[in-house]
Amino acid sequence: MVRVLEPKTFPGLLDSKVVSRGTMEEHYKLYLSHVQKGQDLTERLTQIQCTRSTAQATEIANLKGDLTFVLSAVRNHEIYFDILAAQGTPPTGKLLEAICACFGNLDNYLKDLRQTARTCRGWTWTMLDECTGRLWNLPSQQMASGPLWKARPLLAVDLFEHAFFGDYGLHRMDYIDAVMTHLNFKPVESRYLGVAG
Ligand SMILES: [Fe+2]
């Protein structure tokens, strides 16, 4: 079944205390604009799919380039928004076991995540490498390029300046520390277990 691209809601996001409510409202509006653009691009590409001509080749190429960017932006932000909560929730169960197997203990994992974010200007991820079962904290500098093929994104931290500059200015490490304080691992665990997108 093909699902229509629809915006998601994230209860508690605006009050997650990672950034001010106003900054998060603008960030969520940016996400909504990506969803709308994704809907528009999908509709346009569907319209011309069966009627393409040589004259439309450039338009199709441009639309698909834009679609790749926009769908990536939507998915990246959905993974980021749902890990933020005023009351952080630590990892448990199979996820905690995997973290301890790969990093020794939870503290080492969090330090590695923080260090990865520190050196990144785009997105920092916790990925499940589906070829080995290993967890990695990895950076990606672009919106539309994941850090590793055949790996499942579990957790994302948005490090583009729009995510934090209004509240933290040049003090990006303060923003990273705020994210680390408000991590909700429930959806991370669901993605690790394969029961959530
Ligand atoms: Fe963002």
Residues whose N, C-alpha, C, O or C-beta is under 5 A from the ligand:
A	BS01	LIG	D158
